[in-house]
C-alpha cells in the first residue's frame, strides 16, 4: 500500500470525526488533526482504533502520541505494515 492509498484510507476514517469538510478534502501530509481538522482528543483515540482495525496493525502509546498530523500518521502506519509483512 503506497502513501496516497494510505492517505485516501485516512480521509475515509477521519471523515466522521471532522466537521471541517474543506480541510478534509484538501488533506495532505501537513494536515494537523487538531488545528486543521478540528478533531478533539477523544475522537483522536477513536481514529487510532479505526486505523488499527482498517490496517490490521497495533499502535502502541508512544506511536499514538506522535500521530498529530497526516505525515507522522502515514509514517507510523507504513512502519507497522512493514513489520507485519505488508
Secondary structure as UniProt FT lines:
FT   HELIX           3..15
FT   TURN            16..17
FT   HELIX           21..25
FT   TURN            29..30
FT   TURN            33..37
FT   HELIX           41..55
FT   HELIX           61..66
FT   HELIX           70..83
FT   TURN            84..85
//
